[in-house]
Amino acid sequence: MGTDKLKYTLQIADNALILGHRLSEWCGHGPILEQDIALTNTALDHLGTARSLYQYAAEQFNTLAAGEKDNFFSSPSLQSITAAGKAIDEDDMAYLRDGWDFRNLLLVEQPNNDWAFTVARSLFVDAFNYFLFSALQNSKDETIAAIAEKALKEVTYHLRWSSEWVIRLGDGTEESHKRMQDAVDNLWQYTGEFFIATPADTDMLAMGIGTDLGMLKALWTQRINAVFAEATVTAPEESWMQQGGKEGRHSEYLGYILAEMQFMQRAYPNMEW
C-alpha cells in the first residue's frame, strides 16, 4: 500500500479545503442575506471535513519511515520540519504545502464568476460527494468511514441546495437560463476528472478502503441528468476533459488561492493565537 492511503486521504481533503475557500469568498456578497448565510455555512462544512481528513493525513504521515517522509512533500517548509524530526499537524497540511503538493480537482479551484457558475460547480461536486461518502461509509478504514458518515449528513443538504438553485435559474427567466447554461457549458470540461482513477484510487479500491469510480460515475450522471431535465438545461456532448489536479498539476488559480490562504502563516512562521 505504501503511501497511497495518505495520497487518497489528501485527494478528498484538498477538494474540501479548496472548495470551502472558494465558497467563503461569497461571504458578504451573496445575492440575498439568506443565501449569503447558507453558502457561508456550506463553506464551513467543507472546512470541517477538510480538517478531520488533514488530522488523519498528518497522523499517517508522522508514522511513515524516514525515507518515505523525505520524498513525499516537495515543500521546503515541510521538509525542514521533517528533517528536524518533528511531527506535522493538520494546519501544516493546509498552510505549508506548495501548489504541486495539492491533489484537489481542477474544478474546485475555478473562479466563482457569477452565481450561476458557483451553483453549477457546487451541484457537480455535491452530487459526487454524496455518492462518494455514501460508499465510503462502508470503508474498511474505520477513520475514513467515520468521517464519511459525518460528512454525508452535511453533503445531503448541500446537494439539495445546489440542485434547487440550478433548477431555479435554469427554469427561470431567459437571462437566468442563459447564465445557467453558460456555466454548465464552461465547467463541464472539468467533471471528467472525478472519475479518472489515480494509482491511489485503484489501490484503495483493491484494499476495500476506497470505492469504484465507475459505479460513482453512473450514479452521478443519473442524478445530474435528472436535475438538468427539471432545469431545462442541456449537458454538453461528451468531449475532451481537463485533468491533472489529482496528480498535482493545477491551473494558475490555485496559486492565487494559496497566496491568500497561506499568507499569515508564511509571513509569521509558527504564529499562534
N, C-alpha and C positions, 0 to 999 in steps of 0.2 A: 504493500500500500504506500510506503514511503511518506511523502508529504502531500499526497493527493487529497486526503481528507481536509487538511489545512487549506489547500487551494480551493476546494469545494466550498468550505465554510466562508472563505473570503469572497467568493463569487456572489453568494447570496447577501452577505453583509454589505459589500460595496454597493450593490444595487440599492439597498435600503438607505444607506447613508447619502449617496449622491442624489437620489430622487427626493429624499427628505429635504436636502438642502435646496434643490430646485423649487419645490413646493413652498418652502419657507419664504422665498423671495416675493410671494404674493401677500405676505402679512402686511396689512395696512393698505393694500392696493386692490383687494377683491371688488367685484362689481357691486355687491351689496354686503352689508355687515354680516349677515347670517352665513353667507358663503365664504367670506373672509375668515371667519372663525372656524368654520368647518374644515377648510383647507389647511389652516394652521394646525388644527388638531390632528389632521391626517399626517402632516409633516412630522409631528411629534411621535405619532405611532411608528412611522418608519425609522426615526432615530432611535426609539426604544428597542425595536427589533435589531437594528444595527449594533447597538451597544451590547445586547445579550450575545450576539454572534461574535463580536470582537473579543468579548471576555473569553469565550470558548476558544477562539482562534489564538489568543495570547497564551492561554493555557497549553494548547497543543504545541505552539512554537517553543515555549520555555522548556518543554520536555524533549525537544529534538537533540540529537547528537551534535557535538560542536561543529563538525564538518558540514552538516546539513544547515545549521543556523547561519554559518558564514556566507553561504551562497544563496540563501533563499530570497532575501531582500537586497535590492541594489541601492537603496537609500543610504547615504553615508551616515546619517543621523542614527539609524537603527543599527548599522554595522558597528558604530562606535559603542553603542550600549552593549551589544553582543560581545564585542572584543573585551569590554571591561568586566564581563562575567555577570552582568546584571540582567534581571528579568524585565520583560516589557509588559505593558498592560493595554487595555482597550483604547486609552487615549493616545498611546504611541501609534497604534494601528491607524487611527484616524488622522492624526496631526503630523506624523513624522515620515510617512511613506511618500515617495515621489510618484508622479503620474504613472510611470511604467510598472509600478508595483500594484496598481489598482486593477481589479478584474471585473469591473462593472460593465454592463451592456452599454453600447453606444447610445441607445435610445434614451436612457435616463439622464444623460448629460446634455441633451439637446436643449436649446434655449426655450423659455416659456412662450415667447412671441405674444400670442393673444390667448384669450380664454378658451377658444376652440382647440388650439394646439395643446393647451395644458390638459383639458379633459380627455382629448383623444389619446394622448400619451398615457394618462392615468388609466383609461379603460384598457389599453393594451397590456400594461404592467399589472393592473389589478386582476384581470382575468387570468394571466399567467400565474401570479402569486396564489390566487385562490386554489387552482388545481395543484400547484407545486406543494403548498403547505398542507393541503388535504392529503396528498400522498405521503409527505414526509412525517405525518403523524404516526405512520407505521414503520418509520426508520428503525433499523437495528441499533442505531446510536441513540441512547436514551436522552442525551442532551439536545441533539438536533430535533428529536421527536417532541420533546417538551417545549422547545422554542416555537416549533411549527404549530403546535396545538394552541399556544397563547396567541401567536400572530394571526392565526386563521380567524379568530373572533373579530379582530380588527379589520382584516382584509375583506371579510364578508360585507361589512359596512362600506368599505372603500369601493368595492365593485358595484354595489347598489347605487352609490352616489354617482360614480363616473358614468354608469350606464344611463341613469336618468338624465344626466346633463347632455350626453351625446344625443339621446332621443329628443330632448327639448330643443336643442339647437338644430339638429338635422331636420326635424319635422316642424320647424318654426317658420320664421319669415324667409323671404327669398334671400335676404342678406345673411341671416344666421345659417341657413342651409349651405350657402356658398362657402362660408368660412369653415363650416364643419367638414365639408367635402375637401376643401383645400388642405386642411390639417391632416386628414386621413391620407390623402394622396402624397403629402410630403413625408409623413412619418412611417408609412407602410414599409419603406425600404429597410427600416431598422428592425422590423419584427421577426425576420427570419433568424436572427441571432439567438432568439430564445431557445431555438431547437437544434442549434449546432452543438454537438457534444464535444467537449474538451476531453483530454485524457482523464482528468479528474472526474468528469461526469460519468464516463464509461467505467472507470474503476469503482466508483461509489455505487453504481447500479449493480455491478457484479458482486459487491460486498453486501448488498441489501441495505445500504445506508442511504443511497440516493434513489432516484426514480427514473422511469423510462420517458425520455423526452418525446419520443414518437407518440406515445399514448397521450401525453400532455398536449401535443400539437393538435390531435384530433378533437380533444375536449375544448381547447382554446378556440379553434376555428369554428366549432359549432356555436359556442357562446357569442363570439364576435359577430358571426353572421346573423344570429337572432337579434342582436341589438341593432345592427345595421338595417335589418328589414324594417324594424319599427321606426328607425330614424330616417328612412328613405335615403340612406347613404350607400354608395356603391364601393365595394372593395376593389382596389386596383387589380389588374391582371397580374398573375404570377410573373415576377421579374427578378433580375439580379438583386441580391440582398447585401447590405453592408454587414461587415463582421470584423472582428479583431479585438473588441473591448475585453472579452473574456480571457484573452491572451496578453493583455497589457498594451495593445495598440489603440490609441484613443484619438478623438478629434481634438482640435485646439480648445474646445470649450471646457474640457476637464481642467486644463491648466489654469484658466481663469477662476474656476470654482475653487480649486485648491489654494490659489493665491489668496483668495478672500477668506476661506475657511481656516487655513493654517497660519494666517499672518501673525496672530498674537503669540502662538507658541513658538513660531520661528524667530520672532523679534525678541522674545523674552524667554529663552530656554529654561525649562524646569520651573516656570512660574506656577504658583499655587494660589488659590483664592484665600 
